[in-house]
Amino acid sequence: ALYPKATFRMSEELLENYTRQYIEAQRVPEVTFAWQGGEPTLMGLDFYRKALAYQEKYRRPGMRIHNNFQTNGTLLDEEWCRFFHENDFLIGLSLDGPQDLHDAYRLDKGGKPTFQRVMAAVRLMQQHQVEFNILACVNNLNARRPLDVYRFLRDVVGTKFIQFIPIVEPDPQSESRVSSRSVSGKDYGYFLSTIFDEWVRRDVGTVFVQIFDVALAAWSGSRPGLCIFDETCGTAMAMEHNGDVYSCDHYVD
């Protein structure tokens, strides 16, 4: 609704301007570009080859540039994984737990399940030594099976870094004002507490769960590192395909 008739594809001119301005704005020797969508693989590899070329063009002497990439993994293949490895991309992969839980909501446009394609992406990234972590959305279903989710990600996928993102979607038609797949506060608390009890007994220092790290930072007086727990929100800016900038990606809609 915000962008009628938009293709939702960033132009090369905007890509170059963004890259130049973003690098110029930095006052530190490291710059991180975070690529998200929608699904960022839909832009195709040539777009990211151009992005790297512009990063090199405008990089200041001694400056290190990092690239993070958030994907559902369904389009990853050998070529993508070689590119990620060769250019030291850090990949965030969306995976919501074992097959029945992941496929409950993560269906493709044709209504088909995606779990097998995502797991194929996991194996490809492991084969190509691509660094990746897992972003798991917590909804009304998998919130009730916390250890199934956690142990699957830890033991089957083998990930060492996990982010848990609660699904809370507005639904004006619902009496509770949130969608049916949204996680309740009670269930989200049960989910995190149950996982924490297992993590603190056996996985401290070997598995890193973002919200536990954030809680520890806040408790110890350090900046939490996650905007919603910071003293002031609005520093996790997002840029849309046409150059619009928002103080948070959740404000775009």
Solvent accessible surface area in square Angstrom, and as a share of the most:
residue,aa,sasa,rsa
1,A,146,1.13
2,L,101,0.50
3,Y,32,0.12
4,P,106,0.67
5,K,206,0.87
6,A,34,0.26
7,T,106,0.61
8,F,120,0.50
9,R,122,0.45
10,M,31,0.14
11,S,62,0.40
12,E,80,0.36
13,E,131,0.59
14,L,37,0.18
15,L,0,0.00
16,E,41,0.18
17,N,52,0.27
18,Y,46,0.18
19,T,1,0.01
20,R,72,0.26
21,Q,101,0.45
22,Y,71,0.27
23,I,1,0.01
24,E,92,0.41
25,A,66,0.51
26,Q,34,0.15
27,R,199,0.73
28,V,81,0.47
29,P,80,0.50
30,E,73,0.33
31,V,2,0.01
32,T,55,0.32
33,F,1,0.00
34,A,64,0.49
35,W,21,0.07
36,Q,123,0.55
37,G,57,0.55
38,G,84,0.80
39,E,28,0.12
40,P,5,0.03
41,T,6,0.04
42,L,115,0.57
43,M,36,0.16
44,G,27,0.26
45,L,18,0.09
46,D,92,0.47
47,F,21,0.09
48,Y,4,0.01
49,R,102,0.37
50,K,87,0.37
51,A,1,0.01
52,L,36,0.18
53,A,62,0.48
54,Y,31,0.12
55,Q,6,0.03
56,E,105,0.47
57,K,126,0.54
58,Y,56,0.21
59,R,88,0.32
60,R,93,0.34
61,P,136,0.86
62,G,62,0.60
63,M,8,0.04
64,R,123,0.45
65,I,38,0.19
66,H,77,0.34
67,N,6,0.03
68,N,50,0.25
69,F,2,0.01
70,Q,36,0.16
71,T,3,0.02
72,N,49,0.25
73,G,1,0.01
74,T,29,0.17
75,L,87,0.44
76,L,15,0.08
77,D,65,0.34
78,E,80,0.36
79,E,81,0.36
80,W,19,0.07
81,C,0,0.00
82,R,116,0.42
83,F,14,0.06
84,F,0,0.00
85,H,83,0.37
86,E,122,0.55
87,N,53,0.27
88,D,120,0.62
89,F,6,0.02
90,L,55,0.28
91,I,0,0.00
92,G,7,0.07
93,L,0,0.00
94,S,10,0.07
95,L,0,0.00
96,D,4,0.02
97,G,0,0.00
98,P,26,0.16
99,Q,81,0.36
100,D,84,0.43
101,L,11,0.06
102,H,1,0.01
103,D,22,0.11
104,A,40,0.31
105,Y,69,0.26
106,R,60,0.22
107,L,86,0.43
108,D,45,0.24
109,K,213,0.90
110,G,64,0.61
111,G,44,0.43
112,K,132,0.56
113,P,77,0.49
114,T,9,0.05
115,F,16,0.07
116,Q,117,0.52
117,R,98,0.36
118,V,1,0.01
119,M,21,0.09
120,A,54,0.42
121,A,1,0.01
122,V,0,0.00
123,R,91,0.33
124,L,31,0.15
125,M,0,0.00
126,Q,74,0.33
127,Q,127,0.56
128,H,38,0.17
129,Q,143,0.63
130,V,8,0.05
131,E,116,0.52
132,F,28,0.12
133,N,24,0.12
134,I,0,0.00
135,L,31,0.15
136,A,1,0.00
137,C,19,0.11
138,V,1,0.00
139,N,4,0.02
140,N,31,0.16
141,L,67,0.33
142,N,1,0.00
143,A,0,0.00
144,R,144,0.52
145,R,85,0.31
146,P,5,0.03
147,L,47,0.24
148,D,64,0.33
149,V,0,0.00
150,Y,0,0.00
151,R,106,0.39
152,F,22,0.09
153,L,0,0.00
154,R,23,0.08
155,D,85,0.44
156,V,79,0.45
157,V,1,0.01
158,G,38,0.37
159,T,4,0.02
160,K,101,0.43
161,F,99,0.41
162,I,2,0.01
163,Q,45,0.20
164,F,8,0.03
165,I,59,0.30
166,P,51,0.32
167,I,30,0.15
168,V,94,0.54
169,E,49,0.22
170,P,118,0.74
171,D,40,0.21
172,P,92,0.58
173,Q,164,0.73
174,S,30,0.19
175,E,178,0.80
176,S,76,0.49
177,R,152,0.56
178,V,51,0.29
179,S,22,0.14
180,S,104,0.67
181,R,83,0.30
182,S,12,0.07
183,V,12,0.07
184,S,57,0.37
185,G,66,0.63
186,K,176,0.75
187,D,31,0.16
188,Y,37,0.14
189,G,34,0.33
190,Y,116,0.44
191,F,0,0.00
192,L,26,0.13
193,S,65,0.42
194,T,32,0.19
195,I,0,0.00
196,F,82,0.34
197,D,70,0.36
198,E,11,0.05
199,W,28,0.10
200,V,71,0.41
201,R,179,0.65
202,R,147,0.54
203,D,4,0.02
204,V,89,0.51
205,G,50,0.48
206,T,78,0.45
207,V,3,0.02
208,F,74,0.31
209,V,0,0.00
210,Q,50,0.22
211,I,29,0.15
212,F,20,0.08
213,D,60,0.31
214,V,8,0.05
215,A,58,0.45
216,L,110,0.55
217,A,21,0.16
218,A,51,0.40
219,W,209,0.73
220,S,69,0.44
221,G,71,0.68
222,S,63,0.41
223,R,176,0.64
224,P,18,0.12
225,G,74,0.71
226,L,45,0.23
227,C,37,0.22
228,I,125,0.64
229,F,92,0.38
230,D,30,0.16
231,E,174,0.78
232,T,95,0.55
233,C,81,0.48
234,G,25,0.24
235,T,91,0.53
236,A,46,0.35
237,M,139,0.62
238,A,24,0.19
239,M,55,0.24
240,E,39,0.17
241,H,32,0.14
242,N,72,0.37
243,G,23,0.23
244,D,55,0.28
245,V,93,0.53
246,Y,49,0.19
247,S,47,0.30
248,C,19,0.11
249,D,79,0.41
250,H,140,0.62
251,Y,122,0.46
252,V,27,0.16
253,D,160,0.83
